[in-house]
Amino acid sequence: MVSEILMGFDETTLAYDLQRAHSADIWFLRARFFLWGIIATTGGFLIGHGIAAAGVNLYAMVWDGFWEMWYGLW
């Protein structure tokens, strides 16, 4: 369902097309993959840097939470 909304085709159509795909079709599939990969990676880095710039230290929070949970077990 999500792929139909985002990409315009479903898994069955993709499997059928890949069986009879032209080399240009494969190139466009790869280009779409790389485009969304670059967008997702860049967005992830921007979100991560924004969290750090806001002063939130996720590593320290996870580490402290781990030890609080560990000592809470005993």
C-alpha positions as CSV (number, residue, x, y, z in Angstrom):
1,M,0.0,0.0,0.0
2,V,2.8,2.5,0.9
3,S,4.7,1.6,-2.3
4,E,1.6,2.3,-4.4
5,I,1.2,5.7,-2.8
6,L,4.9,6.7,-2.9
7,M,6.1,5.0,-6.1
8,G,2.9,4.4,-8.1
9,F,3.2,0.6,-8.4
10,D,2.8,-2.5,-6.3
11,E,4.9,-5.6,-5.8
12,T,3.1,-7.7,-8.4
13,T,3.5,-5.0,-11.0
14,L,7.1,-4.6,-10.2
15,A,7.8,-8.4,-10.4
16,Y,6.0,-8.5,-13.8
17,D,7.9,-5.6,-15.1
18,L,11.3,-6.9,-13.9
19,Q,10.7,-10.1,-15.9
20,R,10.3,-8.1,-19.1
21,A,12.3,-5.0,-18.2
22,H,14.3,-3.0,-20.6
23,S,17.8,-1.8,-19.5
24,A,16.4,1.7,-19.3
25,D,13.7,0.6,-17.0
26,I,16.2,-1.0,-14.7
27,W,18.3,2.2,-14.8
28,F,15.2,4.3,-13.7
29,L,14.5,1.9,-10.9
30,R,18.1,2.2,-9.7
31,A,18.0,6.0,-10.1
32,R,14.8,6.1,-8.0
33,F,16.4,3.9,-5.3
34,F,19.5,6.1,-5.1
35,L,17.5,9.3,-5.1
36,W,15.3,8.2,-2.2
37,G,18.4,6.8,-0.4
38,I,20.2,10.1,-0.7
39,I,17.2,12.0,0.5
40,A,16.6,9.7,3.5
41,T,20.3,9.7,4.4
42,T,20.5,13.5,4.2
43,G,17.3,13.9,6.2
44,G,18.6,11.5,8.9
45,F,21.8,13.4,9.2
46,L,20.0,16.7,9.5
47,I,17.7,15.4,12.2
48,G,20.6,13.9,14.1
49,H,22.6,17.1,14.0
50,G,19.5,19.1,15.0
51,I,19.0,16.9,18.0
52,A,22.7,17.4,19.0
53,A,22.5,21.1,18.4
54,A,19.6,21.3,20.7
55,G,21.8,19.9,23.5
56,V,20.2,16.4,23.7
57,N,22.8,13.7,24.3
58,L,21.0,10.5,23.3
59,Y,24.0,8.3,24.0
60,A,24.3,9.5,27.6
61,M,20.5,9.1,28.1
62,V,20.6,5.5,26.8
63,W,23.7,4.6,28.9
64,D,22.2,6.1,32.1
65,G,18.9,4.4,31.4
66,F,20.6,1.1,30.9
67,W,22.4,1.3,34.3
68,E,19.2,2.5,36.1
69,M,17.4,-0.5,34.6
70,W,20.2,-2.8,35.6
71,Y,20.4,-1.7,39.2
72,G,16.6,-1.6,39.4
73,L,16.6,-5.4,38.7
74,W,18.6,-6.1,41.8
